[in-house]
Amino acid sequence: MSAGSLLRRPGLGALLAAEIVSSLGSQMTFLALPWFVLATTGSATRMGVVLAAELLPIAVFGIPSGAVAARLGARQTMLICDLARVPLMVAIPVLHAAGVLSFPLLLALVLVMGCFIAPYFASQRVALPELVGDDEQTVAEANAFLEGAQQLTRLLGPVAAGVLIVALGAPNVLYVDAATFLVSFTVLAAFVPRRPRIAATEESGGVLAGLRYILRDALLGPMMVTVVVGNMVYQALFASLPVFAYQDFDRRSWIAGAFIGASGAGALVGSVVAMKVIRRFEPLKLASVAIVADTLPLFLLALPLPWWGVVAILFAGAIGQPLVNAPLLGILTTKPPEAIRPKVMTAVLTFATIAGPVGLLGVGPLLQTYGARTVFVVIAGGALGSALFFVGVVMRYRTSVALAESM
């Protein structure tokens, strides 16, 4: 199927457009919020606490939210999540302007916003096979388009935020994110078709059905170790970049935006490559090569480089991300039975996020004590170890499948 014919599937273009708008605002906030905390408190530790607060609800409520998403349906869940986050995001700059935004209140708002991440992510991925069908390769291609949309915003969002922080101030950038949630809600409501709810089955019953499915699967169960460790180190990496710019590059927000945007640019290039090659290679083999190649440039961040050298390394290190994510998400969204997919996807996101707060809480004190370049070495080592473990899991799984087929 050509890219053009795939994009003409009813609702897919609208889903991608909504993702671009919403994610653009979120990526701007990804820089604006920690910069706001750094500027108002001067504490990298508090910055890490705020970022961890947004991820903590995923670890706590991610798996139960899968049952909610399964009951409501993918489209309805996304609409609710978009609309609910508008007033929550607006409240941060409004309360700050009124002089009543205490640090505990900021944490509370961020915690509540974090409750909507898991069901939105799961519903967005589950919506793809609903729109394009259950063929694994087709869903992988649709995931590559979605990855491309997300990576485009990772490129544009932080760069725009770095400029707007200077022009408007970090609190005012948060209004933009609130508006993007509202636009995303409107696009989804108007252009993504309704779909009948999937009837529950005996296998899909219970809040922990998705978790049970993953743990019983010979590939997905062990793979979650890589997911947990990998997410921990990459959350630490992205939390380190604003601090790196703040401490080592004269507090220039545009450099922080360039750092984060470079990763988005590399991943955008990787998404284009993924669209071209995803039907030519076996998904697990493609992901195995890409995940190792993705980690190697990170060791170079320990060198005393100019800002543009850091940008180049972050760009190169991100190219492999879509080549890992697109094929694996294609497997994840087609392998489970349809009735259980929201619960599987929220369980995967929970695993992916559960170590994130640990990485974010730990990286703040490490940055203040040892500096960013030393922390980058630890991050690169953790990423490489996680990647090699993934390769080992895939090799063992492929061997067991080959033996079973030969018998």
N, C-alpha and C positions, 0 to 999 in steps of 0.2 A: 504494500500500500504506500502511495506517495505521501510526502509531507502535506501537500495541498489538500488531498482528499481526506486525510486524517483530520486536518483542522476544520474541514467543512462539516464534520459530525455535529449535529445540533447540540448546543450547550458547551462544547469544549472550548471554543474561542472565548465565550463569556467567562468561563471558569478561569482561563489563563489571564484574561483582562482584569478580573477581580483580584487575582493573586498578585499581579504586577502592581496595582494601585495600593492594595493593603500592605504588601511586603515593602514597597518603597517607603511608606511612612514608618513601618516598624524598623527598617534598617536605619533611617534617620534617627529614630529614638534610641537605637542600639548605641549610637555615639552620644546623642544629646543627653540621655539620662545619666550615664556614668560621668560625663563631663560636668553636668549640673551638680552631681554629688561631690566631685573633686573640687569644683570651684567654690561650693558653699561650705564644705567641711575640711578640705585639704587632706582627706584621709583615703588612701587606697584600700584600707581594710573596710571602711564603710561602703565604698563603691562595690567591693566584692559581695558584701552582705546584701545590698540592694539587688544586684544581679542574681544572686542565689535565691532571693525571695521570690523572684518571678518564676524560677524553675522548680522550686520546692513543691508547689501544688501539683505539678505533673507527676512527681515521684509519689506523692501521697494519694492523689485522686485520679491519676491517669487511668488505671485499670478499671475502677468503678465507672468512670465517664464513658468507657466503651459500651456499657450496657445502656446508658442514656442515648448515646449516638445510634445504637442499633435500634432502639425503640422509636426514636424520632425520625430517623432517616438522615441520609447524608446532607441533602439540601437544607432541610429545616434546621439541622444542627449548626451548619455554617451561618445561616441567617441569624440565629439567636446569638451565636458567639460574636459576630461582627457588631450587632446592635448593642449588646451589653457592654462592650468595651469602649464605646464612644463617651458616655458620661464619666467613666472611671479615668480615662486618659485626660479628659478636660479638667477634672478635679485637681490634678497635680499643679498645673500652672495657676489655676484660679486661687487655690489655697495658698500657694507661694506668694502670689501678688497681695493677698490679704494679710500676709504675715503670720499665718496660723499653721503652716505646714511643718509640723514637727517630724523628726526622723522616724519615730514609731508610726505616725500616721502615714508617712510615705511608704514604709514597709507594708502596712496594711493594704493600701491601694494596689501596690505592685503584686502582693500575694493574691488578691482577688482577681486581678487581670490574668495572672498565671493560670487560674483555674480553667480558662477557656482555650488554652493552647492545645492541650491533648485532644479534646473532642473535635476541634477544628481541623487539626492536622489529619487525624484518622478519617474524618468525613471527606476531606478533600481528596485523599488517596482512594478511598472506597468509591467516590463518585466517578473516578476515571473508568473502571470497567463497566459501570452503569451507563456511561456515555459512549464508549468505544467497543464494548464487547469483552469477552473473557480470554481472547487469544493472548498468550503470555508475551509474545514478541510485540504485538500491537500495543498492549498496555505498557510495556517497557519503553516503546517509542513515545507514547503519550506522557510517561513519566519524564522522559528526556526533555520534552517541550516544557513541562512544568518546572523541571530543574533549571532550564534555560531562563524561564521567566523569573524565577527566584534569584538566579545569579546575576541577571541584568540589574535587579534592584540592589543587590549587594555591591555592584559597581557604582551605580548612580546615587544610592541613598546616602552612604557615608560621606561621599565627596560633597554632595549638596548640603548635608548637615554641617560639615566643617565650615562651609562658606556662610550658611545661615546662622550658625552659632555666633559668628563674628558680627553679622549684620543685625540679627534680631535678639540674640541671647538664647541660651539653651532652653529656658522654660517655654519660650514662645514656639520653639520647634515642635514641642509636644502637641500643640493645637493642630499642626499639620497631620500628625499621625491620627488624631481623633477624626479628622475629616476623611482620611483615607478609609477608615473602617466604615464610615457612613456611605461612601461611594461604592465600596465593595458590596455592602448589603444591597444597595439599589440595583447593581448590575446582576447579582445572583438572583434576586427576586424577579427581575424583569426578563432575563434571558436564559437561565438554566431551567430546563423543563422539570416539572414535578414527576416523581416516579412512585409507583405503589410501594408501600413498605414490604420488606421481605418477611415472610412468615417465619416465626421461630421454629427451630427443630430441636429434637432431643439433644443433639450434640452441642447446640448453641446456647443451651440453658445455663443459667448461673453467671454471677459476676466474674468468676475466675475462668470461664470457658476459654478465653483467648490465651491466658497464661498457661493453662493445661495443654493446649494445643502446641504452643511453642516448646514447652519443656519436654514433651513427648517426641518431638521431631528430631531426627538424627542430625540435621543440619542446623536448624534454627536455634535449638537449645544451646549447644556449645558456642554458636556464633554470638550469643548475647554477651559473652565475656568480652569479646572484642568491642562490641557496641558500648558497653559500660566504660571500659578503660579509655577507648578512643574518644568518647564524648567528654570524659573528664579532662583529658589533656587538651582537647581543642577548645573547650570552654575557657580553660586557663589561658590558652594562647590569645584568644580574642579579648579577654579581659585585660591581658598584659599590654596590648597595643596602645590604648589610650594613655596608660601610665607611662609607657616607654616614650611616647611623644611629649607627654607633660613634663617628665623628669629629664630626658636626655636631648630634647629638641626645642628647648626654650618655650615650652607651654604653647606651641603653635597648633591650634585645633585643625588647621587644614592638612597638616602632616598626619595627624591621627586619622583624618578622613581618607587620606591617600593610602595609608597602611591597610585599612579595612577594605577600601575600594579596590585595592590591588588584588586582594584575595577574591573579591567578587568578579573582577575582570578575568582572572585566570580560570575560575570556575565557569564563567560564561563561555570562554573559548572551549573548555572541556565539554560543555553541553552541546556545542555545535559539533564537536568531534563525535560525541556519543550518538547524536542523531544520524551521523553518516555511517558509523561502524557497528551499531548495536545489533544489526541483523547478520553481520559477517562473522561474529565470534560467539562462542559458547559463553553465556552470561557469567558463570562462576569463574571461568578462566580469565575473562576480561577484567572482572572485579579484582581478582587476585594480583594480577600484574599492576593494575592501577593503584591499589591501596599501598603497595610497597613503594612505588615510584613517588607517590604523594608525600611521603614522610621524609625522604632523603634531603631535600633542600633546607628543611627546618634547622639542621645542625649549623648551617652557615649564619644563622641569625646571631650566634654568639660572637661573631667577628665585629670589630669596630668599623662599621660601615656608615657611609653617608645615607641620608634618608632615601635617596633614589635606589641605593643598593638593597635596602630593606624592602622597598616596593617590588623590585625585580624578584627577590627570593619568594616573597609572599605570592606573587603572581604565578611563578613556576610551581610552587607547592600546592596550588589549588586546582591545577588543570585536571588532575586525576579524580577529584571528588565526584563529578557527575558520572564518570566512567565506573565508579563503584556504586553510587546510589541508584542510578536508573535501572540497571539490570536486576539489582537485588530487590528494589521496590516492585519491579515487574513480577518477580517470583512471589513476594509477600502478598501482593494484592490479587493474585490468581490461584495460588496453591490452596489456601484455605477454602472451605465451603462458603458460599455467598452469605449465608445467615450469620456466620461467625466473624466475618472480615472486620467490622468495626472494633470488635473486642480484641482481635489479634493485633490490629494496627495500634490501638491505644496501649496494649501491653508492650509492643515494640518501642513505642515512644517513651513509655515509662522506663523501660530498661535503658533507652538511650539517654534519658535525662536524669536517672536516679543518682548518678555520680557527678552530675554537673554542679550542684550546689557544693559538693565536697571540693571540687577543683576550684570553684570561685572563692569559697571561704578560705581555702588554703593558700591561694596564689597572692592574696593581698599582703599578708605578713611576710611572705617570701620576697615579694617585690620590694617592700620597704627595707628588709634586712640585707638582701644580697644583690638587688638590682635586676633589671630585666634580662640582661645578656646571660647571666648565670641561670636564671629561671628558664630561658629558652632551651638550654642544653637538657635540662630535666624533661621539659615538654617533648623535645625531639626524641629522646630516648624512650619515653613512654609511648609515643605514637608509633615508633618503629617496632617495639615489642608487641603492641597490639596488632599491628599489621602482619607480623610474622606468625602470630598465633592464628589469625584468620586464615592465612595460607595453609597452615597445618590442618585446620578443621576441614577446609575444602578438599585437600588432598585425601584425607581419611574418608571423607564422604564419597568422593568420586571412586575411590578404590572399593568401598563396600558396595556401591551401586554396580560397578563393573563385575564384581564377584557374584552378586545376586543374579545379574543378567546371564552370566556364563553357566549357571547351574541349571 
